[in-house]
């Protein structure tokens, strides 16, 4: 799949990504969790006799500014699509995904460029 979309002069083009998993196609819950952890990251807690250590393990979306719309829907800037496509292709036999080009208002696009936010 090759996507080529010319940005408008303001550069406010973004992509809405929607995906769904097919649980029956994953070999195990571990493999399904690996997909989600690779995308969203996770918090790891290690307990010892006297203390507890907490670590934030990053996923792809920790590195890419995005707007999380729902658990399986998010928005990224067009310039980040190559990384998203690469990740989704690794799992394409177990998930379905769609991309939709959208145009954001300038103030929304500025948020997208600089931070990870959640709509709701």
N, C-alpha and C positions, 0 to 999 in steps of 0.2 A: 504494500500500500504506500503510495507516495502522495503527500498532500502539499500542494503549492497554492498558497493564497497570498495575494498581494495586500499588504497593509495599507490602510488609508493614510492620508498625509499626516494625521495626528498620531498614528501608531497605536490606536486604541483597540486593536483587534485582539481578541482573546478566544479561547476555545473552551467550551463546556464539554466535559468528559463524563460519560455515564458508563458504568460497567455492572455486570451481574456475574456471579460465580455459579458454577454447576457443581454442587457439592459431590454428586455421585461420580464425577470425573476425577476428583482428587484421590490419590492413593490412600490418604489418611487425613485426620484432622490436623496433624502436624504439618503436612504439606499445604493445606488450606491456610493455616495460620502463617506459614512462611510467606505466602503471597501477601496477606494483609500486613504483616510486619515489615516486609520489604517496601511496601507502599507507604504506610502510615507511621512506622516505627513502633516502639513499645517501651514500657517501663519495666525494668528488671529489678527484682528485690532479692538480695542474697542475705540470708539470716545465718548468723553464727551463734554460739552459746551466749555471747555477751553483747552483741550489737547487730545492727541491721544496716545494710548498705543498699542504696537506691541509685540506679543508673538509668539515664534516658538513652535508649538505643535509637538512633535515627534511621528513618526510612527515606525513600526518595522525596516524598512531599515535605520533609523537614528541610530539604535543600532547595526546594523550588517554591517561591512565593505563590500562594494559591488562595482561592476562596472556597471553603468547604460549604457546599449547598446541602448535602445530605450524606449519609454514610457511604454511598457509592456514586456520588455526583460531586464534581469539583470543577473549578475554573482556573485555568493557567493562561499566562501570556503566550501568544503565538510563538515567540522565540524559544519557549521551553518544550514545544511539542516533540521535538526529536527524541528527547530523553524519555518522555512519557510513552511514545510509540514503541521505543526499544523495549521498555519494561513490559508493556502490554503484550508485545509479540512473544516474549519469553513464556507467557502463560496462555496464549491464544487457544490452545487445545482444551483449556479448562474454564475459560471465561468468555463472555461476549462483551464487546465494548463499542461505543459509538462516540464520534466527535461532532460537535456542532460549532461552527464559527459564529461568534457573537461580537457586537461592538459595545464597549462600555463607555459610560460617561467619563470625562477626563478625571474627575475626582475619584471614581471607583477604580480606574486604571492605575492611578498613582498609588492607591492602597495595595493593589495587586503587585505592583513592582517592588514594594518595600516590606511587606509583612504577610504573615499567614493569618487569615481571619476566618471566622465561622459565621455564616448567616443563620439566624434563627432567633 
